[in-house]
Amino acid sequence: MRSTKNLGMILLGIWLILAGLLVIISIPIPFLNILMAILAIAAGVLILLGR
């Protein structure tokens, strides 16, 4: 198994998995929208910076 060196792509993958799971399983987690937004912004910035 090859590890991904690009942190932005790892964060994007985590965000996509969480977004998909949240549609299937409704779990009331406080501040989840804020957490997902921060994760998306961090992934986007890192991808644009090429890290």
CHARMM internal coordinates of N, CA and C (Angstrom, degrees):
IC EDIT
DIST 1 N 1 CA 1.4462
DIST 1 CA 1 C 1.5283
ANGL 1 N 1 CA 1 C 108.57
DIST 1 C 2 N 1.3173
ANGL 1 CA 1 C 2 N 115.45
DIHE 1 N 1 CA 1 C 2 N 128.04
DIST 2 N 2 CA 1.4584
ANGL 1 C 2 N 2 CA 121.19
DIHE 1 CA 1 C 2 N 2 CA -177.21
DIST 2 CA 2 C 1.5185
ANGL 2 N 2 CA 2 C 109.66
DIHE 1 C 2 N 2 CA 2 C -94.38
DIST 2 C 3 N 1.3157
ANGL 2 CA 2 C 3 N 116.56
DIHE 2 N 2 CA 2 C 3 N 131.44
DIST 3 N 3 CA 1.4597
ANGL 2 C 3 N 3 CA 119.89
DIHE 2 CA 2 C 3 N 3 CA 178.74
DIST 3 CA 3 C 1.5245
ANGL 3 N 3 CA 3 C 109.74
DIHE 2 C 3 N 3 CA 3 C -84.53
DIST 3 C 4 N 1.3090
ANGL 3 CA 3 C 4 N 115.31
DIHE 3 N 3 CA 3 C 4 N 146.44
DIST 4 N 4 CA 1.4567
ANGL 3 C 4 N 4 CA 120.94
DIHE 3 CA 3 C 4 N 4 CA 178.98
DIST 4 CA 4 C 1.5175
ANGL 4 N 4 CA 4 C 108.98
DIHE 3 C 4 N 4 CA 4 C -85.58
DIST 4 C 5 N 1.3204
ANGL 4 CA 4 C 5 N 116.66
DIHE 4 N 4 CA 4 C 5 N 129.42
DIST 5 N 5 CA 1.4605
ANGL 4 C 5 N 5 CA 120.61
DIHE 4 CA 4 C 5 N 5 CA -179.23
DIST 5 CA 5 C 1.5254
ANGL 5 N 5 CA 5 C 112.11
DIHE 4 C 5 N 5 CA 5 C -87.87
DIST 5 C 6 N 1.3117
ANGL 5 CA 5 C 6 N 117.40
DIHE 5 N 5 CA 5 C 6 N -15.19
DIST 6 N 6 CA 1.4543
ANGL 5 C 6 N 6 CA 121.36
DIHE 5 CA 5 C 6 N 6 CA -175.80
DIST 6 CA 6 C 1.5310
ANGL 6 N 6 CA 6 C 109.83
DIHE 5 C 6 N 6 CA 6 C -88.62
DIST 6 C 7 N 1.3241
ANGL 6 CA 6 C 7 N 116.94
DIHE 6 N 6 CA 6 C 7 N 107.31
DIST 7 N 7 CA 1.4570
ANGL 6 C 7 N 7 CA 121.97
DIHE 6 CA 6 C 7 N 7 CA -177.50
DIST 7 CA 7 C 1.5264
ANGL 7 N 7 CA 7 C 112.03
DIHE 6 C 7 N 7 CA 7 C -61.77
DIST 7 C 8 N 1.3196
ANGL 7 CA 7 C 8 N 117.44
DIHE 7 N 7 CA 7 C 8 N -36.58
DIST 8 N 8 CA 1.4599
ANGL 7 C 8 N 8 CA 120.65
DIHE 7 CA 7 C 8 N 8 CA 178.55
DIST 8 CA 8 C 1.5135
ANGL 8 N 8 CA 8 C 112.02
DIHE 7 C 8 N 8 CA 8 C -61.23
DIST 8 C 9 N 1.3246
ANGL 8 CA 8 C 9 N 117.19
DIHE 8 N 8 CA 8 C 9 N -40.67
DIST 9 N 9 CA 1.4601
ANGL 8 C 9 N 9 CA 120.75
DIHE 8 CA 8 C 9 N 9 CA 179.17
DIST 9 CA 9 C 1.5279
ANGL 9 N 9 CA 9 C 111.02
DIHE 8 C 9 N 9 CA 9 C -70.35
DIST 9 C 10 N 1.3183
ANGL 9 CA 9 C 10 N 117.68
DIHE 9 N 9 CA 9 C 10 N -33.96
DIST 10 N 10 CA 1.4655
ANGL 9 C 10 N 10 CA 120.61
DIHE 9 CA 9 C 10 N 10 CA 176.22
DIST 10 CA 10 C 1.5300
ANGL 10 N 10 CA 10 C 109.87
DIHE 9 C 10 N 10 CA 10 C -64.54
DIST 10 C 11 N 1.3359
ANGL 10 CA 10 C 11 N 116.61
DIHE 10 N 10 CA 10 C 11 N -45.45
DIST 11 N 11 CA 1.4662
ANGL 10 C 11 N 11 CA 120.33
DIHE 10 CA 10 C 11 N 11 CA 178.54
DIST 11 CA 11 C 1.5184
ANGL 11 N 11 CA 11 C 111.16
DIHE 10 C 11 N 11 CA 11 C -63.94
DIST 11 C 12 N 1.3223
ANGL 11 CA 11 C 12 N 116.92
DIHE 11 N 11 CA 11 C 12 N -38.55
DIST 12 N 12 CA 1.4624
ANGL 11 C 12 N 12 CA 120.38
DIHE 11 CA 11 C 12 N 12 CA 177.34
DIST 12 CA 12 C 1.5217
ANGL 12 N 12 CA 12 C 110.34
DIHE 11 C 12 N 12 CA 12 C -63.27
DIST 12 C 13 N 1.3135
ANGL 12 CA 12 C 13 N 116.80
DIHE 12 N 12 CA 12 C 13 N -42.53
DIST 13 N 13 CA 1.4587
ANGL 12 C 13 N 13 CA 120.63
DIHE 12 CA 12 C 13 N 13 CA 177.64
DIST 13 CA 13 C 1.5192
ANGL 13 N 13 CA 13 C 112.10
DIHE 12 C 13 N 13 CA 13 C -61.10
DIST 13 C 14 N 1.3300
ANGL 13 CA 13 C 14 N 116.38
DIHE 13 N 13 CA 13 C 14 N -43.16
DIST 14 N 14 CA 1.4669
ANGL 13 C 14 N 14 CA 120.69
DIHE 13 CA 13 C 14 N 14 CA 177.80
DIST 14 CA 14 C 1.5214
ANGL 14 N 14 CA 14 C 110.36
DIHE 13 C 14 N 14 CA 14 C -62.65
DIST 14 C 15 N 1.3210
ANGL 14 CA 14 C 15 N 116.77
DIHE 14 N 14 CA 14 C 15 N -42.78
DIST 15 N 15 CA 1.4635
ANGL 14 C 15 N 15 CA 121.03
DIHE 14 CA 14 C 15 N 15 CA -179.89
DIST 15 CA 15 C 1.5231
ANGL 15 N 15 CA 15 C 111.01
DIHE 14 C 15 N 15 CA 15 C -62.69
DIST 15 C 16 N 1.3377
ANGL 15 CA 15 C 16 N 116.67
DIHE 15 N 15 CA 15 C 16 N -43.81
DIST 16 N 16 CA 1.4608
ANGL 15 C 16 N 16 CA 120.06
DIHE 15 CA 15 C 16 N 16 CA 179.99
DIST 16 CA 16 C 1.5265
ANGL 16 N 16 CA 16 C 111.71
DIHE 15 C 16 N 16 CA 16 C -63.96
DIST 16 C 17 N 1.3201
ANGL 16 CA 16 C 17 N 116.77
DIHE 16 N 16 CA 16 C 17 N -42.11
DIST 17 N 17 CA 1.4681
ANGL 16 C 17 N 17 CA 120.14
DIHE 16 CA 16 C 17 N 17 CA 178.56
DIST 17 CA 17 C 1.5242
ANGL 17 N 17 CA 17 C 110.61
DIHE 16 C 17 N 17 CA 17 C -63.56
DIST 17 C 18 N 1.3314
ANGL 17 CA 17 C 18 N 116.98
DIHE 17 N 17 CA 17 C 18 N -46.27
DIST 18 N 18 CA 1.4656
ANGL 17 C 18 N 18 CA 120.26
DIHE 17 CA 17 C 18 N 18 CA 179.14
DIST 18 CA 18 C 1.5234
ANGL 18 N 18 CA 18 C 111.98
DIHE 17 C 18 N 18 CA 18 C -62.91
DIST 18 C 19 N 1.3240
ANGL 18 CA 18 C 19 N 116.78
DIHE 18 N 18 CA 18 C 19 N -41.99
DIST 19 N 19 CA 1.4627
ANGL 18 C 19 N 19 CA 120.17
DIHE 18 CA 18 C 19 N 19 CA -179.97
DIST 19 CA 19 C 1.5245
ANGL 19 N 19 CA 19 C 110.38
DIHE 18 C 19 N 19 CA 19 C -62.31
DIST 19 C 20 N 1.3203
ANGL 19 CA 19 C 20 N 116.87
DIHE 19 N 19 CA 19 C 20 N -41.56
DIST 20 N 20 CA 1.4599
ANGL 19 C 20 N 20 CA 120.37
DIHE 19 CA 19 C 20 N 20 CA 178.26
DIST 20 CA 20 C 1.5150
ANGL 20 N 20 CA 20 C 112.49
DIHE 19 C 20 N 20 CA 20 C -66.52
DIST 20 C 21 N 1.3242
ANGL 20 CA 20 C 21 N 116.73
DIHE 20 N 20 CA 20 C 21 N -43.26
DIST 21 N 21 CA 1.4650
ANGL 20 C 21 N 21 CA 120.20
DIHE 20 CA 20 C 21 N 21 CA 179.84
DIST 21 CA 21 C 1.5221
ANGL 21 N 21 CA 21 C 111.94
DIHE 20 C 21 N 21 CA 21 C -65.34
DIST 21 C 22 N 1.3263
ANGL 21 CA 21 C 22 N 116.92
DIHE 21 N 21 CA 21 C 22 N -36.40
DIST 22 N 22 CA 1.4595
ANGL 21 C 22 N 22 CA 120.12
DIHE 21 CA 21 C 22 N 22 CA -178.68
DIST 22 CA 22 C 1.5204
ANGL 22 N 22 CA 22 C 112.09
DIHE 21 C 22 N 22 CA 22 C -67.79
DIST 22 C 23 N 1.3236
ANGL 22 CA 22 C 23 N 117.29
DIHE 22 N 22 CA 22 C 23 N -26.86
DIST 23 N 23 CA 1.4634
ANGL 22 C 23 N 23 CA 120.17
DIHE 22 CA 22 C 23 N 23 CA 176.36
DIST 23 CA 23 C 1.5259
ANGL 23 N 23 CA 23 C 109.63
DIHE 22 C 23 N 23 CA 23 C -73.08
DIST 23 C 24 N 1.3281
ANGL 23 CA 23 C 24 N 116.10
DIHE 23 N 23 CA 23 C 24 N -39.45
DIST 24 N 24 CA 1.4637
ANGL 23 C 24 N 24 CA 120.87
DIHE 23 CA 23 C 24 N 24 CA -177.78
DIST 24 CA 24 C 1.5258
ANGL 24 N 24 CA 24 C 111.57
DIHE 23 C 24 N 24 CA 24 C -76.86
DIST 24 C 25 N 1.3222
ANGL 24 CA 24 C 25 N 116.49
DIHE 24 N 24 CA 24 C 25 N -45.10
DIST 25 N 25 CA 1.4671
ANGL 24 C 25 N 25 CA 122.03
DIHE 24 CA 24 C 25 N 25 CA -175.82
DIST 25 CA 25 C 1.5238
ANGL 25 N 25 CA 25 C 108.38
DIHE 24 C 25 N 25 CA 25 C -115.06
DIST 25 C 26 N 1.3053
ANGL 25 CA 25 C 26 N 116.94
DIHE 25 N 25 CA 25 C 26 N 115.81
DIST 26 N 26 CA 1.4684
ANGL 25 C 26 N 26 CA 120.77
DIHE 25 CA 25 C 26 N 26 CA 178.94
DIST 26 CA 26 C 1.5225
ANGL 26 N 26 CA 26 C 109.44
DIHE 25 C 26 N 26 CA 26 C -85.91
DIST 26 C 27 N 1.3185
ANGL 26 CA 26 C 27 N 115.66
DIHE 26 N 26 CA 26 C 27 N 103.10
DIST 27 N 27 CA 1.4580
ANGL 26 C 27 N 27 CA 121.27
DIHE 26 CA 26 C 27 N 27 CA 179.16
DIST 27 CA 27 C 1.5272
ANGL 27 N 27 CA 27 C 107.95
DIHE 26 C 27 N 27 CA 27 C -114.76
DIST 27 C 28 N 1.3301
ANGL 27 CA 27 C 28 N 117.33
DIHE 27 N 27 CA 27 C 28 N 120.59
DIST 28 N 28 CA 1.4709
ANGL 27 C 28 N 28 CA 119.00
DIHE 27 CA 27 C 28 N 28 CA 179.50
DIST 28 CA 28 C 1.5338
ANGL 28 N 28 CA 28 C 111.63
DIHE 27 C 28 N 28 CA 28 C -75.67
DIST 28 C 29 N 1.3057
ANGL 28 CA 28 C 29 N 116.31
DIHE 28 N 28 CA 28 C 29 N 96.27
DIST 29 N 29 CA 1.4573
ANGL 28 C 29 N 29 CA 121.65
DIHE 28 CA 28 C 29 N 29 CA 178.25
DIST 29 CA 29 C 1.5270
ANGL 29 N 29 CA 29 C 107.65
DIHE 28 C 29 N 29 CA 29 C -111.65
DIST 29 C 30 N 1.3442
ANGL 29 CA 29 C 30 N 117.22
DIHE 29 N 29 CA 29 C 30 N 123.24
DIST 30 N 30 CA 1.4675
ANGL 29 C 30 N 30 CA 118.76
DIHE 29 CA 29 C 30 N 30 CA -179.46
DIST 30 CA 30 C 1.5292
ANGL 30 N 30 CA 30 C 111.74
DIHE 29 C 30 N 30 CA 30 C -64.44
DIST 30 C 31 N 1.2989
ANGL 30 CA 30 C 31 N 115.64
DIHE 30 N 30 CA 30 C 31 N 141.21
DIST 31 N 31 CA 1.4642
ANGL 30 C 31 N 31 CA 123.76
DIHE 30 CA 30 C 31 N 31 CA 177.12
DIST 31 CA 31 C 1.5271
ANGL 31 N 31 CA 31 C 112.86
DIHE 30 C 31 N 31 CA 31 C 63.61
DIST 31 C 32 N 1.3272
ANGL 31 CA 31 C 32 N 117.92
DIHE 31 N 31 CA 31 C 32 N 23.09
DIST 32 N 32 CA 1.4579
ANGL 31 C 32 N 32 CA 120.98
DIHE 31 CA 31 C 32 N 32 CA -178.63
DIST 32 CA 32 C 1.5285
ANGL 32 N 32 CA 32 C 111.12
DIHE 31 C 32 N 32 CA 32 C -65.46
DIST 32 C 33 N 1.3241
ANGL 32 CA 32 C 33 N 117.73
DIHE 32 N 32 CA 32 C 33 N -38.27
DIST 33 N 33 CA 1.4661
ANGL 32 C 33 N 33 CA 120.39
DIHE 32 CA 32 C 33 N 33 CA 179.17
DIST 33 CA 33 C 1.5252
ANGL 33 N 33 CA 33 C 111.24
DIHE 32 C 33 N 33 CA 33 C -61.97
DIST 33 C 34 N 1.3187
ANGL 33 CA 33 C 34 N 116.52
DIHE 33 N 33 CA 33 C 34 N -39.72
DIST 34 N 34 CA 1.4634
ANGL 33 C 34 N 34 CA 120.50
DIHE 33 CA 33 C 34 N 34 CA 179.03
DIST 34 CA 34 C 1.5211
ANGL 34 N 34 CA 34 C 110.25
DIHE 33 C 34 N 34 CA 34 C -67.34
DIST 34 C 35 N 1.3300
ANGL 34 CA 34 C 35 N 117.07
DIHE 34 N 34 CA 34 C 35 N -42.55
DIST 35 N 35 CA 1.4613
ANGL 34 C 35 N 35 CA 121.38
DIHE 34 CA 34 C 35 N 35 CA 178.52
DIST 35 CA 35 C 1.5262
ANGL 35 N 35 CA 35 C 111.37
DIHE 34 C 35 N 35 CA 35 C -61.60
DIST 35 C 36 N 1.3255
ANGL 35 CA 35 C 36 N 116.66
DIHE 35 N 35 CA 35 C 36 N -43.57
DIST 36 N 36 CA 1.4651
ANGL 35 C 36 N 36 CA 120.54
DIHE 35 CA 35 C 36 N 36 CA 179.53
DIST 36 CA 36 C 1.5304
ANGL 36 N 36 CA 36 C 110.61
DIHE 35 C 36 N 36 CA 36 C -65.61
DIST 36 C 37 N 1.3273
ANGL 36 CA 36 C 37 N 117.45
DIHE 36 N 36 CA 36 C 37 N -38.52
DIST 37 N 37 CA 1.4594
ANGL 36 C 37 N 37 CA 120.97
DIHE 36 CA 36 C 37 N 37 CA 178.80
DIST 37 CA 37 C 1.5251
ANGL 37 N 37 CA 37 C 111.01
DIHE 36 C 37 N 37 CA 37 C -65.57
DIST 37 C 38 N 1.3212
ANGL 37 CA 37 C 38 N 117.37
DIHE 37 N 37 CA 37 C 38 N -43.49
DIST 38 N 38 CA 1.4655
ANGL 37 C 38 N 38 CA 120.96
DIHE 37 CA 37 C 38 N 38 CA 178.93
DIST 38 CA 38 C 1.5204
ANGL 38 N 38 CA 38 C 110.66
DIHE 37 C 38 N 38 CA 38 C -63.59
DIST 38 C 39 N 1.3265
ANGL 38 CA 38 C 39 N 116.95
DIHE 38 N 38 CA 38 C 39 N -41.85
DIST 39 N 39 CA 1.4608
ANGL 38 C 39 N 39 CA 121.56
DIHE 38 CA 38 C 39 N 39 CA 178.58
DIST 39 CA 39 C 1.5257
ANGL 39 N 39 CA 39 C 110.79
DIHE 38 C 39 N 39 CA 39 C -63.11
DIST 39 C 40 N 1.3345
ANGL 39 CA 39 C 40 N 117.16
DIHE 39 N 39 CA 39 C 40 N -41.79
DIST 40 N 40 CA 1.4642
ANGL 39 C 40 N 40 CA 121.12
DIHE 39 CA 39 C 40 N 40 CA 179.04
DIST 40 CA 40 C 1.5294
ANGL 40 N 40 CA 40 C 111.27
DIHE 39 C 40 N 40 CA 40 C -65.73
DIST 40 C 41 N 1.3228
ANGL 40 CA 40 C 41 N 117.35
DIHE 40 N 40 CA 40 C 41 N -42.75
DIST 41 N 41 CA 1.4669
ANGL 40 C 41 N 41 CA 120.90
DIHE 40 CA 40 C 41 N 41 CA 179.22
DIST 41 CA 41 C 1.5220
ANGL 41 N 41 CA 41 C 110.69
DIHE 40 C 41 N 41 CA 41 C -64.30
DIST 41 C 42 N 1.3264
ANGL 41 CA 41 C 42 N 116.92
DIHE 41 N 41 CA 41 C 42 N -44.27
DIST 42 N 42 CA 1.4658
ANGL 41 C 42 N 42 CA 120.54
DIHE 41 CA 41 C 42 N 42 CA 179.44
DIST 42 CA 42 C 1.5250
ANGL 42 N 42 CA 42 C 111.01
DIHE 41 C 42 N 42 CA 42 C -62.00
DIST 42 C 43 N 1.3269
ANGL 42 CA 42 C 43 N 117.06
DIHE 42 N 42 CA 42 C 43 N -43.89
DIST 43 N 43 CA 1.4660
ANGL 42 C 43 N 43 CA 120.35
DIHE 42 CA 42 C 43 N 43 CA 179.26
DIST 43 CA 43 C 1.5212
ANGL 43 N 43 CA 43 C 110.52
DIHE 42 C 43 N 43 CA 43 C -63.27
DIST 43 C 44 N 1.3287
ANGL 43 CA 43 C 44 N 117.13
DIHE 43 N 43 CA 43 C 44 N -44.58
DIST 44 N 44 CA 1.4593
ANGL 43 C 44 N 44 CA 120.58
DIHE 43 CA 43 C 44 N 44 CA -179.76
DIST 44 CA 44 C 1.5137
ANGL 44 N 44 CA 44 C 112.98
DIHE 43 C 44 N 44 CA 44 C -62.33
DIST 44 C 45 N 1.3147
ANGL 44 CA 44 C 45 N 116.63
DIHE 44 N 44 CA 44 C 45 N -44.19
DIST 45 N 45 CA 1.4654
ANGL 44 C 45 N 45 CA 120.53
DIHE 44 CA 44 C 45 N 45 CA 179.71
DIST 45 CA 45 C 1.5253
ANGL 45 N 45 CA 45 C 110.63
DIHE 44 C 45 N 45 CA 45 C -63.70
DIST 45 C 46 N 1.3289
ANGL 45 CA 45 C 46 N 117.11
DIHE 45 N 45 CA 45 C 46 N -45.42
DIST 46 N 46 CA 1.4631
ANGL 45 C 46 N 46 CA 120.24
DIHE 45 CA 45 C 46 N 46 CA -179.04
DIST 46 CA 46 C 1.5250
ANGL 46 N 46 CA 46 C 111.96
DIHE 45 C 46 N 46 CA 46 C -65.82
DIST 46 C 47 N 1.3307
ANGL 46 CA 46 C 47 N 117.22
DIHE 46 N 46 CA 46 C 47 N -36.92
DIST 47 N 47 CA 1.4665
ANGL 46 C 47 N 47 CA 119.73
DIHE 46 CA 46 C 47 N 47 CA 177.25
DIST 47 CA 47 C 1.5247
ANGL 47 N 47 CA 47 C 110.06
DIHE 46 C 47 N 47 CA 47 C -65.78
DIST 47 C 48 N 1.3350
ANGL 47 CA 47 C 48 N 116.95
DIHE 47 N 47 CA 47 C 48 N -43.85
DIST 48 N 48 CA 1.4640
ANGL 47 C 48 N 48 CA 119.88
DIHE 47 CA 47 C 48 N 48 CA 179.42
DIST 48 CA 48 C 1.5233
ANGL 48 N 48 CA 48 C 112.15
DIHE 47 C 48 N 48 CA 48 C -64.89
DIST 48 C 49 N 1.3240
ANGL 48 CA 48 C 49 N 116.72
DIHE 48 N 48 CA 48 C 49 N -33.26
DIST 49 N 49 CA 1.4614
ANGL 48 C 49 N 49 CA 120.26
DIHE 48 CA 48 C 49 N 49 CA 177.91
DIST 49 CA 49 C 1.5238
ANGL 49 N 49 CA 49 C 112.15
DIHE 48 C 49 N 49 CA 49 C -79.97
DIST 49 C 50 N 1.3165
ANGL 49 CA 49 C 50 N 116.65
DIHE 49 N 49 CA 49 C 50 N -10.76
DIST 50 N 50 CA 1.4590
ANGL 49 C 50 N 50 CA 120.56
DIHE 49 CA 49 C 50 N 50 CA 178.13
DIST 50 CA 50 C 1.5087
ANGL 50 N 50 CA 50 C 113.88
DIHE 49 C 50 N 50 CA 50 C 78.69
DIST 50 C 51 N 1.3167
ANGL 50 CA 50 C 51 N 117.25
DIHE 50 N 50 CA 50 C 51 N 31.36
DIST 51 N 51 CA 1.4679
ANGL 50 C 51 N 51 CA 120.13
DIHE 50 CA 50 C 51 N 51 CA -179.46
DIST 51 CA 51 C 1.4920
ANGL 51 N 51 CA 51 C 110.89
DIHE 50 C 51 N 51 CA 51 C -107.34
END
COOR INIT
IC SEED 1 N 1 CA 1 C
IC BUILD
